[in-house]
Amino acid sequence: MKIVVSKEELQGKLSNIQNIVEKRNTMPILSHFLLDANKGGSSITATDLETALREPLSVKVEKEGKICIPARKMFEIVREVEGDIICESVDDQWLKIKAGASSFRLACLSAKEFPAWPGMEDMEEITIPVDTLADLIEKTVYSAGDSDTRYTLNGLLFHVMPDGRLSAVGTDGHRLAMISKKIEGKIAEEKKMIVPKKAAAELRKVLDKIDSAIRMTMSKNHVLFTIGDIQFLTRLIEGTYPNYEQVIPASNDKRMIVDRAAFARALRRVSVMAKDKTNAVKMEVDTNRVAVASSNPDMGEAADELTAEYTGEKMVLGLNARYLIDIIDVMSSERVMVDMQGALHPVLIRDEGDPDYRCVIMPMRI
């Protein structure tokens, strides 16, 4: 194999795969990417066995071939050199890299060791605008669990309805975020797919660089997102996702409406003095005002206050400030609606301008 590629082209594609290649070195091949140099079209592929990304590579192919290259080391080399890069394999164990006066010899692995691209069966396909899919992920992924023993919570639920509606849901048992959007195309029956949190976060990054519609191909064990010439495949988490509709409170009759940016600033200031693990703040809502306060016996206390639209009875709640800030940061309207029922009842938080986006936070005892 021998190719000539520009620094910008290779650096951009290698940056996309850095978080997908496996860094724990459990299987050496997973820290490598597969370079397939073909005169009919070249590509690079990376996988951690859960997620796989294949993207085209614009290169001049002087001799066709395949080789597995260490992803991190190759990225570091490309970042430091100047001008066009010549890559030439020496059997399937070594890669010679030359750029200007710089030259490198990099140990590689055989392409035969790279995991096969999984097959898909019983497929159905829908089309999603890139902005819609980016919004679905961004507004829910922060709520999904991290290394939760209830493994289904470590992913985002994509719930596709036969009427052409797609919902995304993230929850870690303490908070929940859900958003629903109308999409093109219909399916025979509803599908519930749990996409790993890491895969969803990496997919979100890829979407920033694309402006075309996305094909979402669904099968029993995998879902494939085709984004232009890029293919993003992820294995689904097996199991039953909680009934998220039951979690969303329907009888919260006390509503506070507050300026989004001002509320976020007040929460950030007060949470400086909150305990690190719980981020607990006390929120006191009264006629046309909301006060937030935190207390840490080892450090001190903090308090802030701002105006709000509220005319109900006085309410005092204990909430995780980090959870509130995460929600507010991804909202786009100027005002946030907070629906409450009692001190120990779930709190419903909504974006005034987006009725399809709903978030729930479980309160804390204070």
ROVEX-490161 format. One line per 4 residues: number of its first residue (from 1); their letters; for each residue x negated, z negated, y of N, C-alpha, C. Coordinates in steps of 0.001 Angstrom, whole numbers, plus 500000, padded with zeros to 6 digits. Example, Ala and Ser with C-alpha at 12.3 -4.5 7.8 and 13.67 -1.06 7.14 Angstrom:
1) AS) 486810:492200:494310:487700:492200:495500:486800:492200:496700; 487150:492920:497750:486330:492860:498940:487100:492130:500030
% end
This chain:
1) MKIV) 499170:500000:498805:500000:500000:500000:499132:500000:501250; 499541:500826:502223:498848:500818:503511:499844:501193:504602; 499927:500325:505628:500860:500574:506724:500185:500322:508070; 500774:500897:509116:500382:500606:510493:501643:500146:511216
5) VSKE) 501571:498987:511869:502749:498412:512518:502344:497795:513856; 503253:497833:514817:502951:497226:516118:503039:495707:516017; 502255:495032:516842:502270:493566:516855:503667:493050:517174; 504326:493649:518185:505636:493160:518633:506678:493271:517520
9) ELQG) 506661:494400:516801:507620:494609:515720:507431:493578:514611; 506188:493396:514172:505928:492476:513055:506125:491025:513466; 505696:490672:514675:505843:489288:515133:507315:488909:515255; 508134:489831:515777:509562:489549:515931:510247:489334:514592
13) KLSN) 509925:490182:513609:510569:490062:512300:510075:488817:511557; 508788:488508:511693:508255:487318:511013:508813:486025:511610; 509081:486027:512901:509640:484815:513523:511039:484521:512978; 511780:485577:512609:513136:485399:512087:513165:484685:510743
17) IQNI) 512082:484800:509964:512110:484263:508589:511399:482921:508441; 510794:482406:509515:509974:481197:509379:510751:480000:508856; 512005:479860:509243:512793:478707:508790:513486:478954:507454; 513408:480174:506959:514026:480471:505664:513033:480272:504529
21) VEKR) 511769:480671:504737:510788:480477:503659:510625:478993:503357; 510442:478679:502094:510344:477290:501637:508980:476704:502008; 509006:475547:502688:507750:474938:503148:507262:473824:502225; 508113:473350:501325:507728:472197:500494:506815:472579:499329
25) NTMP) 506618:473873:499155:505653:474368:498168:506008:473990:496728; 507314:473814:496460:507723:473540:495081:507486:474764:494198; 507709:475935:494773:507381:477204:494109:506578:478033:495105; 505313:478293:494826:504464:479012:495793:505064:480323:496283
29) ILSH) 505779:481043:495435:506312:482347:495827:507315:482221:496969; 507991:481075:497088:509013:480903:498112:508435:480709:499513; 507121:480462:499598:506484:480386:500919:505975:481763:501347; 506270:482782:500534:505858:484151:500817:507073:485011:501153
33) FLLD) 506830:486115:501842:507875:487113:502027:507461:488388:501305; 508454:489170:500913:508196:490422:500214:508152:491556:501232; 507028:492238:501311:506898:493430:502147:507059:494651:501246; 508067:495436:501528:508338:496659:500766:508086:497842:501698
37) ANKG) 506941:498511:501513:506576:499656:502357:507002:500935:501646; 507968:501620:502258:508532:502810:501637:508770:503865:502711; 508387:505087:502433:508540:506145:503434:510006:506431:503746; 510897:506026:502859:512324:506179:503110:512919:505022:503899
41) GSSI) 512122:504004:504187:512582:502825:504927:511928:501569:504402; 511234:500856:505282:510513:499642:504881:511300:498397:505279; 511018:497286:504584:511749:496046:504873:510908:494844:504501; 511301:493673:505051:510742:492403:504594:511903:491518:504132
45) TATD) 511647:490736:503101:512668:489861:502517:512085:488466:502335; 512853:487453:502714:512446:486056:502526:513605:485293:501898; 513279:484283:501091:514332:483486:500454:513825:482086:500131; 514755:481127:500083:514446:479792:499565:515323:479498:498343
49) LETA) 515858:480554:497748:516776:480558:496597:518204:480195:496983; 518393:479616:498161:519739:479308:498655:520175:480378:499647; 519235:480803:500490:519487:481794:501522:518447:482908:501403; 518864:484127:501673:517928:485253:501659:518202:486136:502874
53) LREP) 517135:486598:503508:517240:487478:504671:516404:488724:504417; 517046:489875:504526:516331:491151:504393:516540:491930:505682; 515434:492324:506308:515555:493070:507556:514612:494262:507551; 515020:495362:508202:514181:496566:508222:512936:496350:509069
57) LSVK) 511888:497053:508735:510627:496963:509466:510202:498377:509857; 510021:498593:511149:509627:499911:511641:508114:500052:511551; 507637:500805:510573:506196:500943:510342:505861:502401:510016; 504585:502724:510158:504069:504005:509675:503482:503754:508288
61) VEKE) 504072:504354:507267:503636:504121:505891:502640:505212:505482; 501409:504808:505264:500394:505757:504793:500325:505774:503269; 500647:504633:502663:500705:504556:501211:501772:503532:500829; 502722:503936:499993:503837:503051:499632:503373:501921:498715
65) GKIC) 504133:500833:498728:503820:499718:497847:504577:498464:498228; 504438:497417:497381:505082:496126:497617:504073:495015:497397; 504200:493945:498186:503322:492784:498005:503977:491559:498642; 503687:490377:498114:504223:489119:498662:503140:488444:499504
69) IPAR) 503455:488199:500767:502475:487735:501748:502863:486335:502234; 501894:485395:502383:502216:484058:502911:502825:484171:504307; 504048:483684:504462:504799:483918:505701:504199:483196:506899; 503854:481928:506721:503349:481156:507858:501990:481668:508322
73) KMFE) 501088:481905:507373:499733:482341:507728:499752:483731:508361; 500582:484610:507828:500678:485960:508397:501221:485903:509825; 502192:485036:510054:502766:484877:511402:501688:484393:512380; 500864:483444:511932:499801:482918:512796:498769:484002:513124
77) IVRE) 498447:484824:512145:497483:485912:512369:498047:486915:513381; 499280:487365:513145:499897:488375:514005:500031:487872:515442; 500323:486594:515584:500493:486010:516923:499209:486055:517737; 498057:485984:517066:496778:485879:517767:496085:487222:518020
81) VEGD) 496410:488246:517240:495693:489512:517393:496312:490369:518490; 495640:491473:518826:496108:492377:519871:496258:493791:519297; 497239:494525:519831:497387:495936:519467:498024:496156:518112; 497971:497410:517653:498563:497770:516363:497801:497108:515213
85) IICE) 498530:496842:514135:497972:496126:512984:497982:497049:511767; 496849:497133:511094:496745:497906:509848:496719:496921:508682; 497635:497082:507752:497692:496224:506561:497479:497093:505328; 496522:496685:504515:496224:497446:503303:496026:496478:502143
89) SVDD) 496764:496699:501060:496653:495806:499908:495486:496223:499021; 494833:495187:498466:493776:495394:497484:494331:494854:496171; 494688:495719:495231:495535:495407:494077:496735:494607:494567; 497213:493611:493814:498353:492823:494316:497958:491373:494585
93) QWLK) 496694:491130:494823:496195:489770:495059:495690:489546:496480; 495324:490623:497166:494726:490463:498494:495296:491498:499466; 495339:491081:500739:495779:491982:501801:494701:492010:502878; 494236:493211:503218:493288:493363:504322:494074:493664:505593
97) IKAG) 493804:492902:506643:494504:493051:507916:493468:493380:508985; 493727:494424:509762:492789:494818:510815:493560:495107:512092; 493085:494537:513202:493681:494786:514517:492546:494783:515533; 492252:495948:516109:491117:496039:517028:489837:495691:516295
101) ASSF) 489059:494773:516866:487804:494346:516229:488016:493202:515244; 489256:492690:515147:489545:491549:514272:489899:492031:512871; 489435:491298:511875:489796:491635:510493:489996:490355:509689; 490918:490426:508728:491259:489265:507895:491418:489744:506458
105) RLAC) 491219:488812:505532:491496:489043:504114:492359:487889:503647; 493569:488195:503261:494575:487161:502995:495000:487199:501528; 494946:486036:500862:495375:485943:499462:496885:486105:499365; 497339:486934:498442:498761:487239:498288:499201:487046:496840
109) LSAK) 500467:487319:496576:501015:487240:495217:501677:488563:494867; 501849:488777:493591:502444:490022:493126:503927:490100:493490; 504370:491294:493837:505783:491513:494153:506679:491239:492950; 506109:491310:491736:506895:491070:490525:507375:489617:490425
113) EFPA) 506682:488700:491137:507056:487285:491075:508206:486937:492013; 508512:487824:492971:509523:487501:493978:510916:487479:493353; 511738:486481:493696:513085:486387:493093:513916:487644:493358; 514696:488023:492371:515555:489208:492514:516691:488915:493482
117) WPGM) 517112:489930:494214:518273:489802:495110:519513:489603:494240; 520279:488525:494448:521403:488222:493546:522460:489322:493538; 523053:489532:492373:524160:490461:492270:525459:489800:492723; 526420:490602:493159:527703:490071:493621:528826:490771:492863
121) EDME) 529880:489988:492566:531013:490551:491829:532314:490062:492443; 533421:490756:492110:534753:490418:492650:534705:490305:494168; 534181:491340:494810:533933:491261:496251:535155:491651:497081; 535292:490967:498224:536248:491345:499264:535499:491320:500585
125) EITI) 535961:492135:501544:535201:492280:502782:536104:492208:504004; 535607:491525:505042:536295:491500:506331:535265:491816:507422; 535746:492185:508589:534880:492506:509725:535110:491480:510822; 534016:490983:511402:534089:489938:512427:533239:490355:513628
129) PVDT) 533770:490276:514859:532934:490512:516043:531812:489473:516097; 530641:489883:516548:529489:488977:516564:529769:487736:517403; 530446:487904:518541:530738:486751:519408:531643:485747:518705; 532579:486252:517925:533508:485367:517203:532768:484541:516166
133) LADL) 531926:485197:515368:531199:484459:514326:530229:483462:514942; 529548:483849:516022:528625:482932:516701:529373:481707:517214; 530568:481922:517765:531377:480817:518300:531841:479888:517179; 532267:480472:516054:532722:479670:514918:531615:478738:514417
137) IEKT) 530402:479259:514329:529287:478445:513820:528861:477417:514851; 528652:477859:516088:528122:476960:517121:529020:475750:517353; 530332:475941:517250:531259:474863:517578:531593:473956:516395; 530946:474211:515233:531229:473364:514072:529980:472867:513350
141) VYSA) 528862:473606:513422:527708:473311:512566:527118:471924:512823; 527203:471435:514067:526639:470118:514387:527377:468988:513677; 528620:469228:513270:529425:468181:512630:529214:468090:511126; 528579:469096:510535:528364:469081:509084:527353:468002:508712
145) GDSD) 527420:467530:507472:526546:466446:507016:525108:466890:506798; 524212:465916:506794:522797:466140:506478:522444:465306:505255; 522132:465954:504150:521755:465267:502905:522786:464224:502492; 524047:464517:502691:525129:463612:502297:525281:463645:500780
149) TRYT) 525539:462487:500181:525735:462442:498727:526996:463210:498319; 527952:463305:499233:529127:464164:499001:528692:465574:499406; 528083:466277:498473:527325:467489:498794:528169:468574:499468; 529484:468573:499246:530304:469600:499907:530310:469429:501425
153) LNGL) 530014:468218:501907:529989:467973:503352:528721:468512:504012; 527736:468930:503194:526486:469462:503747:526587:470948:504082; 527790:471414:504274:527989:472827:504591:529181:473014:505512; 529337:474255:505970:530500:474624:506781:531527:475290:505875
157) LFHV) 532768:474911:506045:533844:475577:505318:534290:476803:506104; 534254:477964:505463:534866:479170:506011:536159:479397:505234; 537271:479248:505931:538595:479340:505297:539259:480628:505795; 539361:481620:504907:539941:482911:505273:541369:482976:504741
161) MPDG) 542301:483251:505656:543712:483312:505282:544164:484764:505125; 545144:485009:504255:545617:486384:504036:546168:487050:505297; 546623:486259:506275:547198:486842:507489:546139:487274:508505; 544850:487240:508109:543802:487694:509008:543322:486623:509965
165) RLSA) 543298:485395:509496:542800:484296:510322:541630:483636:509601; 540581:483322:510367:539389:482682:509810:539143:481367:510529; 539056:480292:509755:538752:478974:510320:537382:478531:509833; 536638:477864:510712:535376:477232:510335:535528:475740:510567
169) VGTD) 535036:474935:509614:535194:473478:509685:533878:472812:509299; 533482:471802:510069:532331:470975:509732:532707:469509:509825; 532304:468712:508852:532565:467271:508913:531502:466513:508136; 531183:465311:508600:530279:464425:507855:530986:463132:507459
173) GHRL) 532308:463124:507593:533089:461943:507234:533344:461011:508415; 532526:461129:509465:532709:460302:510665:533269:461117:511822; 533072:462414:511755:533578:463316:512790:533921:464646:512134; 534749:465429:512812:535158:466721:512290:535337:467687:513450
177) AMIS) 534903:468933:513249:535131:469985:514234:535713:471182:513511; 536759:471775:514070:537342:472967:513469:537763:473953:514548; 537603:475231:514237:538010:476292:515155:538578:477420:514325; 539589:478080:514848:540273:479137:514121:540356:480383:514995
181) KKIE) 540101:481567:514391:540117:482820:515141:540834:483909:514349; 541454:484831:515059:542072:486005:514449:540988:487047:514212; 540994:487681:513044:539965:488676:512716:540615:489948:512165; 539809:491015:512094:540290:492278:511535:540251:492219:510008
185) GKIA) 541164:492952:509399:541143:493047:507939:541877:491883:507285; 542471:492154:506162:543205:491123:505426:542715:491073:503987; 542900:489924:503365:542483:489744:501971:543711:489432:501122; 543560:489603:499821:544703:489443:498906:545196:487999:498866
189) EEKK) 544279:487041:498821:544664:485630:498797:543617:484814:499548; 544002:483611:499951:543094:482804:500772:541803:482480:500029; 540729:482373:500801:539431:482022:500241:538847:480845:501013; 538251:479908:500270:537544:478787:500883:536099:478825:500401
193) MIVP) 535179:479026:501329:533761:479153:500998:532960:478120:501782; 532118:477358:501084:531291:476340:501742:529876:476902:501885; 529504:477220:503114:528192:477801:503425:527232:476666:503789; 526055:476578:503161:525111:475502:503492:524804:475432:504986
197) KKAA) 524645:474215:505488:524421:474011:506920:523179:474757:507411; 522095:474691:506639:520866:475375:507049:521099:476872:507168; 521817:477446:506200:522095:478882:506230:522921:479246:507458; 523922:478434:507763:524770:478711:508930:523954:478647:510223
201) AELR) 523067:477665:510324:522242:477524:511528:521294:478713:511681; 520707:479183:510580:519805:480336:510642:520570:481618:510959; 521755:481758:510400:522586:482921:510703:522922:482958:512186; 523204:481800:512756:523527:481723:514198:522380:482267:515048
205) KVLD) 521139:481983:514656:519980:482478:515410:519869:483998:515330; 520149:484551:514163:520085:486005:513986:521121:486696:514873; 522291:486070:515026:523382:486683:515782:523036:486855:517257; 522131:486038:517779:521750:486136:519192:521147:487488:519535
209) KIDS) 520584:488167:518544:519853:489415:518801:520676:490653:518448; 521965:490459:518162:522810:491556:517672:524034:491690:518573; 524518:492931:518753:525737:493112:519546:526804:493937:518806; 526600:494171:517516:527562:494956:516739:528468:494037:515921
213) AIRM) 529509:494621:515349:530393:493845:514474:529671:493517:513165; 530154:492494:512487:529500:492002:511270:530445:492160:510093; 529910:492669:508991:530679:492741:507751:530386:491502:506934; 531441:490813:506536:531311:489605:505730:531854:489917:504338
217) TMSK) 530934:490036:503366:531314:490380:501994:531312:489115:501151; 532464:488802:500567:532652:487539:499857:532745:487767:498353; 532017:486954:497593:532148:486984:496136:532292:485541:495645; 532290:485359:494346:532537:484033:493779:531476:483021:494177
221) NHVL) 530203:483414:494114:529112:482458:494338:528291:482708:495592; 528482:483854:496237:527671:484205:497400:528545:484796:498509; 528009:484780:499717:528610:485528:500816:527482:486282:501511; 527730:487558:501797:526739:488431:502419:527221:488832:503796
225) FTIG) 526380:488583:504805:526671:489012:506171:525789:490229:506458; 526407:491361:506702:525659:492578:507032:525752:492785:508534; 524592:492690:509178:524517:492710:510634:523649:493904:511027; 524280:495059:511265:523496:496265:511495:522712:496587:510226
229) DIQF) 521378:496654:510351:520521:496914:509191:520046:495630:508509; 520435:494489:509042:519992:493201:508497:521004:492696:507470; 520499:492186:506357:521357:491579:505341:521010:490091:505224; 522020:489252:505374:521847:487798:505303:522753:487285:504196
233) LTRL) 522137:486837:503116:522882:486420:501924:522703:484917:501711; 523781:484222:501379:523639:482799:501075:524480:482430:499861; 523932:481530:499071:524658:480971:497923:525653:479937:498448; 526854:479934:497923:527880:478989:498348:527714:477648:497636
237) IEGT) 528087:476570:498315:528089:475240:497708:529338:475119:496839; 529149:474706:495608:530283:474547:494700:530975:473213:494960; 532269:473183:494767:533018:471935:494943:534249:472148:495801; 535001:471078:495974:536242:471120:496755:536031:470449:498098
241) YPNY) 536308:471166:499161:536151:470630:500517:537358:469733:500845; 537147:468666:501630:538284:467794:501986:539396:468568:502698; 540616:468078:502579:541754:468684:503274:541654:468348:504762; 541057:469266:505512:540742:468979:506918:541990:468878:507795
245) EQVI) 543058:469581:507419:544277:469528:508232:544859:468120:508274; 544698:467371:507160:545237:466008:507110:544492:465066:508048; 543246:465397:508374:542416:464513:509195:542797:464602:510669; 543327:465743:511084:543626:465954:512510:544896:465191:512880
249) PASN) 544783:464218:513774:545954:463386:514124:547020:464194:514850; 548275:463946:514477:549393:464672:515084:550207:463801:516028; 549914:462482:516046:550764:461572:516846:549980:460823:517927; 548854:461371:518359:548105:460750:519463:548809:461085:520775
253) DKRM) 549508:460098:521336:550395:460356:522476:549815:459939:523830; 548575:459452:523844:547966:459024:525114:546837:459993:525442; 547020:460776:526505:546062:461834:526819:545311:461553:528114; 543995:461658:528032:543131:461598:529204:542503:462972:529398
257) IVDR) 542491:463451:530644:541820:464715:530967:540709:464395:531961; 539493:464840:531641:538333:464453:532431:537420:465663:532629; 536684:465678:533735:535728:466741:534002:534636:466739:532932; 534422:467880:532315:533512:467973:531169:532076:467620:531541
261) AAFA) 531549:468240:532591:530145:468024:532964:529908:466584:533411; 530841:466032:534201:530685:464654:534695:530750:463655:533539; 531640:463917:532577:531785:463041:531418:530495:463046:530591; 529932:464233:530390:528693:464347:529612:527546:463607:530298
265) RALR) 527444:463738:531618:526365:463050:532355:526506:461544:532237; 527730:461039:532363:527959:459592:532270:527606:459074:530874; 527989:459823:529848:527684:459411:528474:526178:459402:528218; 525481:460405:528745:524025:460452:528555:523345:459270:529232
269) RVSV) 523793:458948:530433:523175:457822:531159:523394:456515:530407; 524623:456290:529975:524961:455020:529333:524316:454908:527943; 524208:456030:527245:523672:455974:525880:522178:455665:525845; 521522:455738:526995:520105:455354:527061:519915:453925:526586
273) MAKD) 520897:453073:526853:520792:451664:526484:521542:451318:525196; 522111:452331:524547:522841:452069:523304:521857:451877:522152; 522314:451229:521099:521481:451069:519912:521233:452430:519278; 519989:452684:518883:519593:454004:518415:520411:454500:517230
277) KTNA) 520666:453638:516252:521321:454080:515026:522802:454389:515225; 523481:453596:516014:524923:453762:516155:525325:454549:517396; 524482:454546:518438:524818:455197:519715:526177:454744:520237; 526519:453498:519964:527856:453003:520300:528017:452776:521802
281) VKME) 529124:453300:522340:529499:453015:523730:530954:452550:523745; 531252:451715:524705:532640:451262:524895:533283:452152:525949; 534405:452745:525622:535128:453599:526570:536436:452907:526945; 536582:452600:528215:537780:451925:528727:538548:452897:529608
285) VDTN) 539768:453240:529194:540587:454206:529928:541749:453479:530581; 541894:453674:531888:542973:453048:532651:543509:454093:533627; 544463:453708:534437:545103:454658:535343:544076:455430:536177; 544011:456730:535940:543158:457664:536691:541670:457302:536720
289) RVAV) 541210:456621:535677:539777:456311:535614:539352:456127:534161; 538069:456366:533899:537482:456057:532605:536113:455434:532852; 535860:454317:532193:534574:453627:532320:533889:453633:530955; 532586:453873:530955:531820:453836:529713:530688:452828:529881
293) ASSN) 530411:452088:528826:529376:451053:528891:528699:450920:527540; 527450:450460:527554:526725:450189:526314:525955:448895:526476; 525653:448258:525343:524944:446988:525375:524007:446904:524176; 522784:446486:524439:521784:446309:523398:521108:444960:523635
297) PDMG) 521327:443973:522760:520785:442625:522988:519272:442603:523215; 518557:443576:522646:517098:443591:522777:516616:444271:524052; 517500:445056:524696:517046:445849:525841:517849:445627:527108; 519158:445463:526986:519976:445293:528184:521286:446029:528051
301) EAAD) 521817:446494:529177:523128:447138:529162:523218:448189:530255; 524244:449037:530156:524460:450095:531136:525951:450341:531285; 526368:450811:532462:527782:451095:532707:527910:452246:533698; 528973:453020:533564:529248:454125:534479:530759:454319:534528
305) ELTA) 531222:455002:535574:532663:455175:535753:532933:456498:536440; 534051:457143:536082:534442:458381:536752:535949:458519:536750; 536444:459409:537600:537891:459601:537702:538378:460457:536533; 539649:460259:536181:540256:461020:535082:541757:461053:535287
309) EYTG) 542406:462031:534680:543865:462075:534704:544380:461250:533527; 545036:460124:533843:545579:459270:532788:546579:458309:533414; 547752:458211:532786:548789:457331:533332:549364:456384:532286; 548803:456346:531091:549334:455492:530033:548815:454066:530124
313) EKMV) 549076:453296:529056:548590:451919:529022:547075:451890:528853; 546491:450778:529252:545037:450661:529173:544568:450752:527717; 543474:451497:527505:542916:451678:526165:541432:451336:526187; 540980:450642:525140:539549:450348:524990:539123:450803:523582
317) LGLN) 538114:451685:523546:537673:452252:522275:536163:452135:522138; 535715:452033:520906:534286:452125:520629:534000:453469:519984; 533082:454239:520575:532801:455576:520073:531298:455837:520018; 530901:456776:519186:529505:457201:519101:529252:458216:520222
321) ARYL) 528413:457857:521183:528154:458715:522339:527558:460051:521929; 526691:460040:520906:526060:461280:520459:527105:462263:519948; 528101:461744:519218:529157:462603:518700:529951:463237:519845; 530251:462450:520853:530993:462961:522009:530202:464034:522746
325) IDII) 528923:463776:522964:528076:464722:523698:527942:466035:522929; 527782:465947:521600:527681:467158:520779:528906:468054:520972; 530073:467439:521012:531316:468197:521191:531379:468809:522583; 531145:467993:523594:531275:468448:524981:530284:469571:525292
329) DVMS) 529094:469504:524714:528049:470494:525012:528421:471908:524589; 529271:472064:523568:529607:473417:523114:530939:473907:523677; 531599:473089:524471:532841:473523:525104:532538:474378:526336; 533494:475222:526715:533264:476140:527827:534162:475884:529034
333) SERV) 535284:475185:528860:536176:474907:529985:535610:473800:530868; 536162:473682:532048:535688:472667:532992:536204:471281:532640; 537296:471225:531871:537886:469913:531583:538080:469709:530081; 537978:468438:529688:538124:468029:528286:539373:467170:528159
337) MVDM) 540142:467378:527088:541323:466565:526813:541002:465601:525669; 541251:464320:525896:541010:463292:524881:542350:462641:524540; 542824:462849:523318:544114:462299:522883:543865:461076:522004; 544510:459954:522369:544284:458670:521692:545608:458079:521231
341) QGAL) 545499:457134:520282:546689:456410:519828:546463:454905:519866; 545312:454461:519349:544990:453039:519336:543499:452859:519159; 543049:451606:519283:541608:451322:519259:540937:451733:517960; 541682:451719:516845:541072:452031:515550:541648:453298:514928
345) HPVL) 542311:454113:515737:542861:455380:515250:541921:456533:515616; 541890:457592:514807:541035:458744:515124:541357:459321:516504; 540313:459775:517189:540454:460342:518526:540367:461861:518419; 541314:462563:519050:541335:464028:519048:540802:464530:520386
349) IRDE) 539794:465399:520316:539165:465931:521537:539323:467435:521529; 539804:467980:522668:540067:469415:522730:539539:470011:524035; 539239:471293:523944:538805:472078:525089:540067:472574:525797; 540207:472266:527089:541448:472619:527793:541737:474122:527714
353) GDPD) 540696:474941:527682:540897:476383:527689:540900:477034:526319; 540762:476271:525240:540695:476845:523889:541537:476012:522929; 542826:476335:522800:543715:475547:521928:543344:475622:520450; 542515:476605:520078:542140:476755:518663:540954:475887:518263
357) YRCV) 540367:475169:519217:539203:474322:518917:539627:472863:518981; 539474:472148:517857:539882:470742:517790:538786:469909:517121; 538527:468755:517673:537497:467855:517143:538073:466459:516985; 537627:465777:515948:538093:464420:515659:536893:463502:515512
361) IMPM) 536964:462327:516129:535932:461301:515977:536599:460021:515505; 536005:459404:514472:536492:458094:514040:535934:457025:514977; 536762:456119:515451:536271:455073:516364:535428:454008:515635; 534765:453174:516420:533929:452099:515877:534478:450774:516384
365) RI) 534251:449722:515611:534614:448384:516064:533585:447905:517072; 534034:447370:518191:533098:446879:519216:533409:445434:519549
% end
